[in-house]
């Protein structure tokens, strides 16, 4: 039986960018595109060229490999020609292959918000689609307020959709802009629309204002639409958009959908969806929702009691899908066996091979668990994990010791009467038995410490010359200024290798110090440095660093 | 037209207590019952008497005034008599007026997990209901795994429900225990069940494993059930239970339901639901979900410039319900994309009224945009926005000046030879022309600075005595340790007010300092403090702070 194709349209970088508290930088946008391509969506709406300098720059060149790079824009303004509408021109001149234009489809809005006639609005839709086609873009029309509009005036709402379709729009997207429509209404109204526009040309754009964006999207699919718009982790204006991270597993794994419909996300990508969801939270610098469907840390967790023993006997009795299909895992009482095989796999990945019955495994497992309880999280810090493993296995070279450091931040008036903030760090190192003291200023305490640490490493100095810090992230693990701080540092060198190190402490400077020292140590091992009186660094490091 | 009664059953204290990371104390339970009575649900399931000493003590006396106090338990074990089952005895001996017993209804589970015959399981259900009736309790049966069981063996699943009903159970609750059932399946299966058990005796218990617990509950209502089980803010095992805080407004305000069905929650209680939801988070000691349907801080927030001006003209154009009906409020966000109308609305909300043509608006808008370009983001920092506005308008009282501060972090070996990290802050303040110098240690530089800043504020000291930092967030705005740092601080006071302040600087200590000083200043204005030689604080502040 052939399955119909259902298309996934991601609007994380457009509607998602309208989320209260979320601002994507240029680098963030590049990183989000990479995640979306890993997941395998069909369309990536990258923003709104012309609306702000960042989005315009982002659309200066193509940013996707497999997905269709899509620009958002508005339909042509009534009363001016296509060639005379600067907003439209920016979208058509962008490097996007597809363009998604928002159009009003509620007669009330056409009159009140736009102040134009119903016919002028239809002309606008038609001419915009034609202009996009002429510019070689795949055109789509987002029918704003479609469901509310349909309930108020079905004839006019429909005529907007039909106009877009007949003009040649690849997709006519029915938007529940205010998010208040219920699934049964969505299904019924879509059922009416497909009598006039084929479902293979219809999309759904749902918001979560009643907590039913996912259900509304699926209701529209049952009604006949074949494109779903949504975002990573359901970010979006107000209560958010339909959550693609919840929808994709349901579409792939629940027979009602998987038997009839096919999506672009494969089983291998599905098995990475938990990681993708968390990597996106990392970009947003926020803690993942532990209770998120499919991907939350607690999504397959059982809190003891009656269920736990049944799960141990027969997992399927209390799990609606096997967690590994979505890259998640069961959490009951952590069986040492399961823990150990995870650990062996992780060690293997950083170039350390240990047999399953190696007695050092238990000690390492205990240490990792103890540190994770403290706030460490080695999932995102490969280099620190490799260093910890070598330390526990007795194979970590000792390049240098930090005897002490002192960091000072002072805010005061300078001689010129200006208020200035000065940061200074003093570091005492021991390299090959010789004490080296360095001092540096920086634009903050961590920057000063970083510069001081790297200022004089004796005979290792040349080996760290090309070490560069690329990113520095701070997460506060629990409330208040007295909380535990987790610092994650991304480093790279001239050869293009990248590695991640972590530090945890109640003290942000101390946490940063740990991550900085790990990064330097890792770099020295990678460079093959050998401490005086020790053998060569274990080969595993160089292997791991090549990743 | 008479509307049918739909009953609300809250299981926050039972299924909700199985949430990963949540443990209710006795006092918590009392507080949750008070919130639920304020909301006005029909049934409060207070726990599982006999399962642990806390629950047993909680059921030693009645704890509700209006709602039916309900105990959870298991149906009688097969192979022993009703009077010889200690678990059942504890439930029947409790002070609850109703008892909800979980029973297996999936033949596979009856055989594998219970290891009894299908007939024995039916006997168990019947005898348990009869025993509860005899003990004067209103009996309910939770049919565990009903939907999965029905799909595997509809005849047996149905016979469990019918047995409970015929034995006299007031409610037969269909449970989607694993949470993987889809709304269309729920509606179809409930449609079959109501042919055998009247809908007025059926309930639904849904979990959020596909993100559709709310949709599943409503699908069951459409299918005919007349009781919904759920929890406050959707807490519960794994991904949570159906969220009553999302369901209640939909049931009250959406015609599909409100025209046919009546619930126990009145309009006055509905207008308190935002406050109730947040008060519950307070008990859990966690920050409310800003994007929660109906009650989230962002649920009626608009960031986009195009939408904002339309909202100011005609709110209904971009809101599915008036926010005040659920005790929430409209927020037009001050952000990059904002124009003057956003700004006026925001000023109004923090108690500052300016005319549209006030020349100071332009200067303020320029300042906000300049600061946002620097990295400030006022949409999440109301208090800092209010302070900035008053500063620009010349109405910001000057309580104190920070002359200078110095923060030091030192890592060194102490006298005992242990490696320690010490943080110390020295602050020089000017209060009413008098210099005050304070020093403090903390577990990190920001903590030390916070303590030193608040140590001696002269005659204002008592006004900040109840100021408490609740949350501290750090975001690095661009790569490397030399990047810009944004600090967001959440504070509260004894009266329960919460406010957010922000600081931006390349220096993390400096950024934190700015946010800390803003929080203290805001608290002083809120307390009505008046600097020597100045008039009273502008009334707007107290207004804003009272929200």
Interface residues (C-beta under 8 A of the other chain):
Chain A: X18 X19 X20 X21 X23 X25 X27 X51 X52 X74 X108 X109 X112 X113 X177 X178 X179 X180 X181 X182 X183 X184 X185 X208 X209 X210 X211 X212 X214 X215 X218 X219 X222 X237 X238 X239 X240 X243 X246 X247 X249 X250 X254 X256 X285 X290 X291 X292 X293 X294 X296 X297 X298 X299 X300 X301 X302 X303 X305 X306 X307 X310 X313 X314 X317 X318 X319 X320 X321 X331 X402 X403 X404 X405 X406 X407 X408 X409 X410 X411 X412 X413 X421 X423 X442 X443 X444 X445 X446 X447 X450 X469 X470 X471 X472 X473 X474 X475 X476 X479 X480 X481 X482 X483 X485 X489 X490 X505 X506 X507 X508 X509 X510 X512 X513
Chain B: X18 X19 X20 X21 X74 X108 X109 X112 X113 X177 X178 X179 X180 X182 X183 X184 X185 X208 X209 X210 X211 X212 X214 X215 X218 X219 X222 X237 X238 X239 X240 X243 X246 X247 X249 X250 X254 X256 X290 X291 X292 X293 X294 X296 X297 X298 X299 X300 X301 X302 X303 X304 X306 X310 X313 X314 X317 X318 X319 X320 X321 X331 X333 X336 X337 X377 X379 X380 X402 X403 X404 X405 X406 X407 X408 X409 X410 X411 X412 X413 X421 X423 X442 X443 X444 X445 X446 X447 X450 X469 X470 X471 X472 X473 X474 X475 X476 X477 X478 X479 X480 X481 X482 X483 X485 X489 X490 X505 X506 X507 X508 X509 X510 X512 X513
